[in-house]
Amino acid sequence: MIRIDVPVFGLLSLEYLVMDYNGTLAIDGRLIAGVTEAIEKLSNDMEIHIVTADTFGKVRKEMKGLPVVTKILPPANQAEAKRAYVRTLGEHRCVCIGNGRNDRLMLKEAALGIAAIQNEGAARATVESADIVVNHIVDALNLLIHPLRLIATLRD
């Protein structure tokens, strides 16, 4: 668990990391450089979940051997399905990372929502639902590996 008390924002007790796959962890179905190492580090402190429609059909192959739970969702009602998944874990214990429009509800629901822009860009609605916006997924994961960085960004 990652615990950090952010002035005014509040105490974060994060047990679960829930992430989108395509556009967030991967481009064109392939993991982005640096993601594997960051997931391995974070898995010592958090349970990691990947929720995806698996557009390119590569998520299971790319995540093989990594300490993650992978959930492939049906293509319809993705935004609601992702939010419901976060609720089953306990939204107050989740940090979520995504970029697509279908990630907006899980980012809004989570104790901490992070939008990652990267090569695909990020949907405006998702950016507006996030607490933090970063340019790259490794930057987002490093915020959790080095949680004191969250204070500088989130404090009032």
N, C-alpha and C positions, 0 to 999 in steps of 0.2 A: 504494500500500500504506500502511496505517496501522500504525505500530509504536509500542507503548507498553509499558513495563516496569512492571508493577503489583507492589509489594512483596507477597511470599508467593504471590499469585495466579499470577504468572509473566509472561513476555514474550509479548505478543500481536503477531503479524505477520499482519494481516488483509488479504487480497487480494480476498475475495469477500463481498458482502452478499447474503444470500438471504432473501427476505421472502415471506410469505403476502400475498394480495391482499385478499379480502373479510374485513372485521372488523379488519384490520391497516392497510392503506393506504387502504381504501375502506369506506364505509358504504352499503349497498344498491347496490353496484356503482359508486358515484361516488367519485372521489378526494377525500380529505380536504384541506381548505385547508392550504397550507404544504408538502405532500408534494412537489409538482413542483419547487419551488425547492430543497428539501433534496436530492432525487435529483440534480438538475443539479450542485449543489456537490460531492456525494460521488462523482460519476462521474469526477471528476478524479483521485481517489485509489484507487478501488475499481471492480471490475467488479460490476454489479448484476444480480441474477437475481430474477425473480418466479415463484413456483411456486404454482399455483392450480387448483382444479376449475372456476373461473369460473362460479360459481353463477348470477350474473345475466347472463352473456354479454356483459359490457362491458369486460373487461380490455384487449383489443387496441385498442379505440377510445380508452379512457382513457389508455393508455400510449403511444399513437401520438406519435412524435417525441421520446420520451424515450430516453436512452441506457441501455436495459435489455435483457436477454434475458428473454423471456416464455415460460414452459413451462406449457402446460395439461395437467393430469394427468387420467387417467380417474377416475371417482368411487370405484371400489373401492380399498381398501388405501392410502388417501391418506397416512397417517402413515408407512408403510414406504416409499412412493414418494418422499416428501420427504426422508427420511433417506438413501435411496439416492442421490438427487440431490446432496445435500451431500457424501456420500462420494466421488462422481465428481470433485468439485472439490478435494477434500482437506479433510476436516473441521477439521484444525488451522489452516487458512487462512481459515476462514469465521466470520462473525458472522451469526446468524440472528435474525429478528424475526417473531413470530407471536402469535396469541391463542387459536386454536381447539385443541380436543383433538387434531386431526390435525397440529398443529405441534409437539407435545411431543417427539417423537423427534429432529426436526432441531435443536431448541433444545438438547437434552441432548447430541447428537453434536458440535455446533459448539464451536470454541474459546471462543466467547462467545455465549450465548443470552439474548435479551431478550424478555420478554413485555410486550405493550402491551394495556392493559385497554380503554379507550375505551367507546363506546356499546354495543357488543355484550357487553362483559364479557370475561373470559378464563376458560378452563377451568382448574379446580384443578390437574389433572395437568400442564398447560402451565406454570402459574405455578411449580409445584414443580420443573419441569425447567429453569427459567431461572436464569441467574446474576444478572440484574437484572430488576426489574419496574417499569414506568413507567405513568403514567396515559394518555399520549397518544403517538401515533406520532412527532410532531414532536419531542417530548422524547427519544425513542429515537434518532432521526436526529441530533439535536444532540449527543448523547453521542459520536457518531462524527465529527461536524464539529469538535467541541472535545474531542478524546480525553483531555486531562488531567483532565476530569471523571470519567473512568472510575476513576482512582486513588482519588478520594475515596470512591467507592462500593464498590470491590472490594478495597481493601487490607485486610490483617488487623491 
